[in-house]
Amino acid sequence: MTEALFLSSDEVAGLASPGEYVDAVRDAYRQVGDGAPAEPRTKLANDDPPGMFTTYAAVLPETGAMGGYMYSAGFGERDAWFMTPLFDAESGEPLALLDGASMNPFKTGAAGAVGVDALAREDATSLALIGSGAQARGQLKAAAAVRDLETVWVYSPTKESREEFAGELNKALDASVAAVASSAAAIEDADIVVTATNADEPVFDGDQLEPGSHVTAMGQYDPDKRELDHETIRRGTYVPDLRKRVTRDAGSFISALEAGVVTEDHVHAELGEVVAGVESGRTDEDEITIFDSGGTGIETTAAAYLLYEKAVEDGLGTPIDLSPASQALTGE
């Protein structure tokens, strides 16, 4: 038998700060940029009842961990559950099983912030946020850990939601956070634009992006849905989390590709390659950059191991016994 830990969502909630998530995820992307293996999501769609079952994984040798997500979303309960198995990258033994619900916005936000840190101008101080849900909250808190934000403009279609979000984050951050009545108003003069929506169609006009701005898009990972329009893709230096997912589920890029606006050569580099220094990031103050974040095992494994280490230090978790295959198959 091998003893591992089960960590509930409540146990790991609040264990790490946004900055700690960002540091762990940045280092994980560096490892992948240097050659550590990671695969894009595999998404299995179900028609009746409608739902999605998804998996993805990564091995982080220097961190000493490997793992990823298995999650269901939709189906009869119309909800989502995030299971995160974590293994030792040296021995292969299981370390933990995490309920990944509470870490989800923070590890995803950390990936977005690593994109901001790698690609946005160093002097970026203004941010436009399209979306006002849990993922938007995670994106904003993480972005504030890598840039000294002064102003944040928030837009989402429901006035009450965006105003409530802005009021909450205005108190939580040093930046001034305010709700605006349109996406056009949000992105005007913005150094950084972050989309965190479930929209099927583009959420702003790429013609209105300021020269030198950076875009992090994280709300869609479906070939038939997109947050970014063709003009944004055409204008931007395009960096996905993993190159392998670009023609699989990066809907904004796929649409631009099918329309003949760009070719596959428009992909500049993976984020890990930029973080590792294998490929260049921003090279011009007026350059528009894009990070397309579809969700990977990279940030999931890094965040899970960060929380696992903190949980062990704090004596959290419930031990569980898992049998190695040799023992289970032989009965010894």
N, C-alpha and C positions, 0 to 999 in steps of 0.2 A: 504493500500500500504506500501511496505517496500522499502526504498531507498538503492541502492547499487551503486558501482562505476564500470564503464567500464574503463579499463586501456589498452591503446594501446601498441603495442610492442615498439614504439619509446619513449613513456613516461617512460617505466620502464627500457629501455636500459641504462646501466651505473649507475643505482641507487645504486647498491650494489657491493662491491669488491669481488673478489674470496674468500678471507678469511671470509667475512661475510656470503657468501653462505655456506661455509664449516661449520662454527659454527652452523648455523641454521639447516643444514641437519644432522650434528652429533647428535644434541640434539633430532631431530625427530627420528632417528634410536634408540637412547637410550629409548625413550618412547615406541617404538614398541617392543624393547627387554624386556621392563617391562610389556608388555601385551596390548598396544594400538593396535587397529585393523587395518590391511592393507591387501589388496588382490592383487594378481598378475594381470597382464594385461589380458584382454579378447580381442582377436584379431579375427576379422571377415574378411575373405579373399573373394575377389570378382574376378571372372574370366574374365568377359567381361563388361566393360574395366577392366584390371587388377589393383587391388588396395587393400588397407588394411584400415579397420576402427577399431580403438583401444580405449579402455577405461581402466582406473584403478583408485583406490581411497584409501584414508587413513584417519583415524581420529586421530588427535593429541590433546588429552585433555589438556595437560599442555600448549601447544602453544595457545590453544583456537580456533583452526581452523580445518576444515575438507574440503577435496576437492580432486582434481586429474585432470587428463587429459581426454579429448575426442579429438581424432585427426584422420584426414584422410590423407592417403599418396598414391600417384599414381593416379589411375583412369584416366579420360580423360586429365586432366591438367598436369599430371606427376609432381605434386608438393605435398607439405604437409601444413596443417593448424592445429595449436595447440590451442585449446580452453580450458581455465582453470577456472572452476567455484570454488568459494571459499565461505565457509559457516562458521558461528559462531558455535563453538562446544558446547556452552552452551545453546543458545537459538534456534539454528537450522536455524536462519535467514540468508539469503544471504548477503554476504559482498561485493563481487566483481566478475567481470568477466574479466579475463586477456587474452589478446592475448599473448600466451606463446612462440612466435617464438624467440624473442631475449634472453629470459632467458634459453632456452632449453640447449645450450651447457654448461652453467654455473651451472645449477642445476644438470645436469648429471655429469659434471666434479666434482662437490662437492661430489656426492655419491662415485665416484671413489677415491677421495682424502680421504674420511672418511675410505674407505677400506685400503688405503695406511697407514693412520695414525694408524689404529687399528692393522695392520698385518705386515707391513714392519719393518725392523730393525730400531732402533732409529738413528743409525749412517749412514743410507743410504744416499748417496750423488750423485749416478749416476743413470740415468734413460734412458731406451730405449723406444722409442715411435714408434709404428707401425701404420702409418696413418698420414695424413697431412691435413685433412679437418677441418671444424668448430668444430666437436666434439673432435678431437685431440687437438685443441687449448684450448678448455675448460678444458680437462683433465690435460694438462700440467700446465696451470696457477693455477689450483686448487692444484695439487700435490706440486707445488712450495710454496704453502701457508702452507704446513704441514711438509716439509722436506727441509733442507738447501742444495738444489741441486747445484752441482758444474759443472757437465757435463751431457749433454743430446744428445743422438744420435737418429736421426730421419730417418726412412725408409718408403717410400711408392713407389709403382711401377713406377710412373712417375717422372723422374729425375727433371724436371722443377718445379713440385709441391713441392717436398720435399726440394729442395734448396731454393725456395721462402719462404716456411714456416720456415725453419731454420734461414734464414736471418732476417725475421720479429721477431721471438721469441728471437733470440740472442740479439736484441736491447731491447726487452721488459723485459727480465729477467736478474737477476744477474748471472745466470748460463751460461756457454759456450754451445751454441746449434749448432750442426753441422749435416749436411746430410751425410748419408752413403749409399753404393751401394747395401746392402743386409740386410735382417732381421738378418742373422747370425752375421754380423758385428755389428749391433745395440745392440744385447743382450749380446755380449761378455763382460764379467766383469761387467754387469749391476746389480745394487742392486734392481732396480725396473723395471719391464717391463709392459707397458701399450699398449693394443691393442684397436684401435678405427677405425675399418675398416668395409667394407661391403662384406668381403671375404666369400665365401662359404666353403673353405677348410682351414686347419691350416696355420697360417702365420709365424710360426717358429718351429724349431725342439726342442722338450722338453728335449732331451738328452743334449742339449747345455746350458740349464739353469744352472747358478752358484748356488752352495749350499748357502742357506741363502737368496736367492732372493725372491722377491714378485711379483706376477702377478695380474694386474687388467685387466679383459677382459670385454669390454662393447659394442662391435660392433655387436653382433648377439644375437637374441632372437627368434630363429626359430628352431624347432626340427630337421630340415633337413640341418641346416647350422652350421658351427663351426669355431671358430678362433683358438682354442687350440686342440692340438693332444692328443692321448691317453696317451702318456708318460708324458705329462705335468699334466694331470688329475691324473694319477697314483701316480706321485711323490709328488703332492701337498696336503697340508692341505686345503680342499675345503670348502669355505664359500660363499654361495649365498646371495643375498639381501633378498629373501624370500624362505623358504624351499618349499613352495607349488608350486613354478614354476620350480623346478629342473627337474621333469619328464614331464613337460608340454611344455616348450620352451627353456630350457637350452641345446642347441644342442650339445655342446662339451661334457657335462656330459652324455647326453642321448646316444651319440655314444659310449662312453667308457663303459657305462652300458650294452648296447646291445652287445658289443664285449666281454663281460665278464671280462673286465680289472678291473672294480670296481663293488661294490654293492651299494645299496642305503645307507648302513651304512657308506660309505665313506664321506657323508656329515657331516662335523664337527659341524657346527652351522650356524645360520643366523647371518648376520652382526650385527643386533640390539642386539642380545644376547651377542656378544663379546663386543660391545660398552657399554652395560649396566653392564658388569661384571658377567653376568649370566653364560657364558661359557668362557673358556680361549681363548686367541688369540695365538700369537707366544709363544712357550715354549722353543725354541732351536735356537741358532744363525745360525745353519746350515739348519734349517727347510725351506722348500719351501712352501710358502703360496699363495693361490689363492682367489681373490674376483671376483665372477661372477656377474656382474651388468647387469640386463636385463631391468632396468627402472621400477620404481614403483611410486605409489602415495605418498610415504613417502617424497622423495626429492622434488616432485612437489608441494605438499601442503606446505612444510616448506619454499621453495623458494618463492612461491606465497604470503604467508602471510608476509614474510620479505619485499617483494616489496610493498605489500599493505600498510603496516605500514609506509614505507618511502614515498610512494606517498601521503598518507593522510597528513603527516607532511609537505610535500612540496606543498600541495594544488593542486595536479595533479588529473586527471581523470574526466570523464563525468558522472554525476548522472543518474541513470536509475531507474525506478519504477517497482517493481515486486509485483504481487498480491499473497497473501497467499491463499492456496487452499480453506479455509473456506469461504473467501470472493468471490472468483471466482466461486465456486460451488453453492453458495446460492444466488449470485447476490446482497448481502448486501454491 
